[in-house]
Amino acid sequence: MDFIRNFPFFSIILSMFSGILCSVLPAKAARAVNTAVITIVGGLSAVLLWYVTVTGECYTYMMGHFPAPWGNEIRAGVLEAGMALFFCVIMLFSMLGGRKKLFDEVAIEKHNLYYILVNLLLSSLLALVYTNDLFTAYVFVEINTISACGLIMIRENGRTIEAAVRYMIMSLLGSGLLLLGICILYDLTGHLLMSNIHEAVVLLAADPNARVPLLVTIALMSVGLAIKSALFPFHAWLPDAYGYSTVSSAAILSSLVSKGYIFLLIKIIYRIIGFDIYGATHIINVLFVFGLMGMIFGSLSAIRENDIRRMIAFSSVAQIGYIYMGIGMGTQAGMTASVFHILSHAATKSLLFIAAIGLTEVSGGSRHFIDLTGAAYRNRWAGVAFTVGSLSMVGVPLFSGFISKLLFSQAAVQNTGKMLPALIVLGISTILNAIYFMKTVIRIYTPEEKPGTFCMGIKDAPRYCVVLVCFMLLNVFLGTSSDGVVALIEQGLGMFG
């Protein structure tokens, strides 16, 4: 049984070295390695989740022969193992769903480079989930950023290069603030291991002379990660990055990359600063306000869009606002809702991007709504999948989005000081979500005036249809079996504390 404790280390190293291996492999072999690695890491994560659930306790794993602070540590609990498993599932489905389209979007000689970037992205996400060392987290934040930037610009057209440059500029700004915060925190505490930092922070919080530098440190790290995760108003890079990259890249970027940064922020709140100390700084109130603003302005931007992929991208701004609203409530219930919404949004947004490419393919490659008229009849699987994703985003029962909004509402009711603004904005955002998603569903199910105008595209790809079905089943699972998932999240957060 103790051998299972090695699985987080195996997962990170396997993902990292598979990227190196793909650099010398042809495209087909690199694709096979990528699929195998994601599947194996997902299996290891599933076994680890079972192990920590049965034992009921988290553990730390020392990498190498030297203990901290000279060595490095990994920490695994229910939340870490569950998040790693979910990331692998979403990445696997996203890669399979966009595989056929990848041949049209990326030159064949660059396919192995594409899989290198995906493998490195997976390793960085796993490291952000598992690491117990703050500087190691920063290193993998940068690996994550570089990999994501490469996935955006690999199509090598004007829009993707521009999107990649904007993404890199904003990401470097966020990384710089995060690094500055880490440096100041190291100067204050003398530690990089999260548990050791927390012990020192508790003492600093009680010292009146140390409260200002501690507040500055917390603010720098929070703003840095908020920028990298596209919290409003730092979201200007997001629509182009998601809207013009390859379909697999868009699904992965929207579902996983920003969530890795948010998960790191949650670890900082619980394991480094401390939940009570973080709430006392009132920075959490700033995150709450910006989360509410993102929910409204992200939806308003989506309503104005005439491009289906950019509309879905702007919807991500609103959904990230939901997550920060839950964090900003400063309660365990709000944090539970935010973590669940990380899962819900990942499952739903990937489904929407994968389904959207099926609709555009049967509409002459056009992404404009006028050309999508009747697209659901030309590709029935994509039409059904997009409808399921839209209903989930709106918050219709049986789908994961409904549980998210229910949890946010319950958390708001338990926080009297923030209840009214949270419930009002939640209601307004739900109405706005219904406007732009249902408008799109109506459009794709409106019969076209001249049937047979467009080709059938990727409709007949069996793998594509299977991926859509798997995404829909995952969404329904989260919407109908949420009690067990929420219980695991609460158990994991308890281990964090």
N, C-alpha and C positions, 0 to 999 in steps of 0.2 A: 504493500500500500504506500509506503514512503517513497517509492520510485515515482509515483504520480506527482510528487512535489517538484520534480524536474520539468514538468510539461511546459510551464510558462517560458522557461529558459530555452527549451527545445523549440518552441513555437517561434520565438523571436529570431533565434539563430538560423533555423531552417528557412524562414522567410527571407532573411538577409542574404544568405549564401545562395539561395535559389536565384536571386537577382544577378549575382555574379555568374552563376552557371548559364543563365539565359543569354549572357553577352556573347557567348561563343557558340550558341546553338542556332540552327535555322529556325524560321518562323514557326513551322508546324511543331517542332520539338519544344520550342520555348512555350508555345501555347499549352502543350500537354503538361509540361513541368508546372506552369502557373496553376492550371486546374487541379493538378495533383496536390500541390502545396496548400492551396486554400482548403481543399477537402481534408487533408491530413491534419492541418492546424485546427480546423473546425472540429474534427473528431477528438483531438487532444483536449480542446477547450470543453467539449461536452463531458468527457470523462472527469476533467478537473472540476467542473460544476457539480457533478454527482458527488465527488469526493468531499468538497468543502461543505456541501449541503448535508451530507451524512455526518461528518465530523462536527459540524456546527461551529467551526472556528476558522479564523484566517491564520496564515502562517507567513513567515519571511524566509527567503531563500538567498543564501550568500553565494555570490558568483565568484569562483576562484577560491584561493586559500587564505585570503586576507579579509578580516572583518572591516566594517565601516569604522572610521571614515576613509581608510585607504582602499578598501574594496567597494563593491557595489552590491546593492540588495534589490531583490524583487519581492513584492508583497502580493499575495493572492487570497481573495475571499470570494464570497458569493457574487458580489456585484462585478468584480473584475472578470471572473470566469464567465459569467453570463453575458457581459458586454463583449468579450472576446469572441464567444460563440456566435452572438448575433451579428457582429461585424463580418465574420467569415461567411455566414449564410447570405447576407446582403451582397457582399462582394462577389460571391460565386454566382448568384442569380444574375447580378448586373453584368458580369463578364459574359455569361452564356447568352443572355438576352440580346446583347449588342454585338455578338461575335460576327454574325453575317454582315452587318452593316460596316464593321471595321475594315473589311476589304475595300469598300468604296471610299472610306474616309482617310485611311492611312496607307501610304505606299508599302508594298509587301516587304521591301528590304528594311523597313523600320519597325516591323511587327515585333521582332525580338527586343528592340529598345522599349517598345510600349509595355511589354511584359516585365522587363526589368523595373520600370517605374512602378507598375502595379505591385510587384513583389516588395519593393522597398517601401511603398506606401503602407502595405500590410504590416511589415515589420515595425514601422514607426508607430502605427496605431496600437499595435500590441504592446510596444514599449511604453507608450503613454498610459495605457491601461494598467500595466503591471509594475512599472518602476517605483521604487521607494526612495529614489534619490532625485533631488530637485534639479541639479545641473544635468544629469542624464536625461531628464524630461526635456530640458531645453534643447539638448543636442538632437533629440528625435523630433522635436518641434520643427527644427530646421530641415531635417531629412524629409519630414512630412511636407513642408512647404515647397522644397525643391522638386519632389516627386509630383506633387499636385500641379505645379507650374508646368512641368514637362508634359503632363497629361493634357493640359489645356492647349498648349501650342504645338503639339505633335502633328496636327493637321496642316500646319504651315500655310495658312491663308491670312490675309490682312486682318480679319476680325479676330482670329484666335491669337495672333501675335500681339495685337493691341490689348486683348483681354488678359493675356499672360503678363504683359508689362504692368498693367494696372493692378493685377492681382499681386505681383511681386512687390510693387511699391508699397501697397497697403500692408502686405504680410510682413515686409521688412520693418515697417514702422511698428507694427504690433510686436514683432520679435525683439526689436530694440528696447521697447518699454518693458517687456517681460524680462529681458536680460538685466536691464538696469535695476529692476525691482529685486531680482535674485541676488545681484551683487550687493545691494544695500542690506538685504536680509542676511546675507552671509557675513557682512561686516558687523551687523548687530548681534548675531548669534554665534558665529564661528562654526556653523554646521551646514551640511548639505543634505544629510539624511532627514527625511520628513519627520520621523518620530522625535529625533533629537532637536530639530528646529522648533517643534511644537512645545517641548518642555521649556526652551529658552523664551519663546514668545509669551507663554503664560507669565513668566517673571517680568518680561518687558512691559506687558499690558498693565501690570500693577505699579510700574515706575512712571511717575508723571513726566520725568524728563525724557523718557523714551517713547512717549505716545505719539508725538508728531512724526519722527522718522518711521515709526512702525505704520502709521496711517499712510504716509507717502508710499511706503513699500507695497502695502496692500492695494492702494489705488493704482500704482504703476502696473502691477501684475494683472489686476482685474481689467483695466482698460486695454492692456496689450492683448489679452486673450479675447476680449470682447471684439476688438478690431479684427482679429484673425478668424473669429467665428461669424463675422458679418452682422453683428448687432447694429440696429439702427442707432445713429446715422452713419455708421462706418461700412455701409453695404454697397457703395457705388460700384465696386468691382464685380459684384456677384452676378448680375443678370447676363453680362457678356461671357463671363467665365463658364457659367452653366449652359447658357443658350447656344454657344457656338462650338463647344468642344464635342468630341465624339459622344455617341449616346451612352456607351459604357462609362466614359469619364464623367459625364453629367450626372449619371445615376450614383456613381461612387462619391463624387465631390459633394453633391447635395446631401447625401445620406450619411456619409461617414466622416469626411475630413473635418467639417465644422464641429461634428459631435465629439471627435477626439479632443479638440481644444476645450470644449465645454466640460467634458469629463475630467480633464486636467484641472480646470477651475474648481470643480466640485471637490476633487481631492485636496486642493489647496485650502478650500474653505473648511473641510472637516479635519484633515490630517496634519496640516501645517499651522494654520492660524487658529483653528478652533471655531466651531459653529457660533457659540455665544460671543466670542471676541469679535468675530467678523461682523455679526449683527450689530454690535455696539458701536462700530465705526460709522454706521449709517451709509456706507458705500452701497450696501445692499438696497437702500432706498433709491439710489441713482439707477442701479440696474433694473429695479422695478419700474421706474418711470420710462426709461428707454425701451424696456420690453413692451410696455403698453403702447408707446408711440410706434414701435415697429409693427405691432399687430394691426394698427390702423393704416399707417402710411404704406406698408408693404402690400396690403390688400388693395388700397386705392391705386397704387402703381400697376398692380396686376389687372385691374379692371380696365385701365387705359391701354393695355397692350393689345396689339393685333397679331402677335406672333405667339403661337401656342407654347413653344419652349421657353421664351422669355416670360410668358405669363406664369408658367410653372416655377421659373426661377424666382420671380418676385414673390410668389407665394411662400418660398422658403424664408424670405425676410420676415414675413408675418409669423411663420411657425417658429423661427428662432426667437422671435419676440415672446411667444408663448412660454418657451423654456426659461427665458430670463425673467419673465413675470413670476413664474413659480419659484425660481431661486430668490427673487426679490421679496417674496412674502416673508422670508426669514423663519419659516416653520418647517417641521419635519414633513407635514402633509404637503406643503408646497414643493419641497425638494423631491418627494416621492412622485408627485405629478409630473415634475420636470423630467425626471429620469425615465418615467414611462413614456412621456412624449418623445424623448430621444428615440426610443424603439419604434413608436407609432409612426413618427415622421420618416424615419429611415425606411420602414417597410412600405409606406404609402408613396413617398416621393420617388423612390426607385421604380415602383410600379407605374407611376404617371409618366416618367421619362421614357421607359421602355415601351409603354403603350403608345405614347405620342409618336414615336418613330414609325410604328406600324401604320398609324393614321396618315402621316405625311408621305410615306412611301407609296401609298395607294392614291395620293392626291397630286401626282406629278412632282413630288419632292417639295412642294410648297408648304410652308408652315403658317401661312396667313389663313385666318378664319374663313374668309370667303371661299377659298379653295378647298376647305375641309368639309364643305357641305356634303352630307351623305357618306362620309368616309367610314362610318361604323357599319354600313351595309357592304362596303367593299372589303373590309377587314373586320369580320364580326368578333373575333377574339380580342383584337385591340380595342374595339368599341366597348365591349363588355368590361374589359380590364380598366379602361379609362373611366368608365362610369363608376365602377367599384372604388377606384382611388378618389374620385371626386366626391362620392357620398361619404367616404371616410374623412376627407378634409373638411367637409361641411359639418360632420358630427352626427350622422344618421346612425341609430342603433344597429347593432350586429357588427359594426366595423370599429377598428381600433381608435379612430378619431373621436368617437362618441365617448369612449372610456376616458380618453385624455381630458376632454372638456368637462366630463363629470368630476374627475379628480381635481381639476383646477377649481371648479365651482365649490366643491366641498372644502378645499383648502382655503378659498376666499372667505367662506362663511365662518371658518374658525379663526380668522384674523379680522377683528372688528375694525381696526384702524385702516385696513386696505380693502375691506370687503366691497364697499360701494364702487370705487373706481375699477376694481378687478372685474366685478360682475357686469358693470356697464360696458366696459371695453370688450369683454368676452362676448357679450350679446351682439354688439355692433360688428365685431370681427366675424362672427358666425354669419350674420346677414351678408356682409361683404363677400365672404367665401362663397356663399350660395349664389351670389350674383355672377361672379366670373366663372365658377366651375359649372354651374347649371347652364349658363349661357353657352358654354362650349359643348356640353353634352347635348343640348337641344340642337346645336349647329351640326354636330356629326350625325345626328339621327334625323335630320331634315332631308327628305329625298331630293336628289339633285334634279335639275330640270332636264338635263341631257344625260341619261344613264349611259355608262360605258365610256365616259370621257377619259378616265385615268386607268393606268395599269394596276395589276394586283399586287405588285411589289413583293414583300416578304411574307405575305399572308400564308403561304403554303409551307413555311419552314416549321417542321414539327418541334424542333428545339425551342423556337421562339414561343410557340403556343404553350409548351410545357412550363416554360419560365413564367409566363403570365399567370397560368393556373396556380403555380407554387406561390407567387407573390399574393394572389388573391386569397389563397388558403391561409397564408401567414397573417394577412390582415384580419380575416375572419377569426382566426385563432386568438389573436390579441384582443379582439372585440368580444368574444364569447367566453374565453377562459382566462380572463384578466385577474381573477382572484389569486391564482397561484403565482402569476407573474408579479403582481403587486406585493404579495407576501415575500417573494424572493428579494425584491427591491428593498423593502423595509428591513429585511434581515441583513442585506448587504450594507445599507446605510448605518445600521446598528453596529456592524463590525468596523465601519469607518470611524465611528465615534469612539 
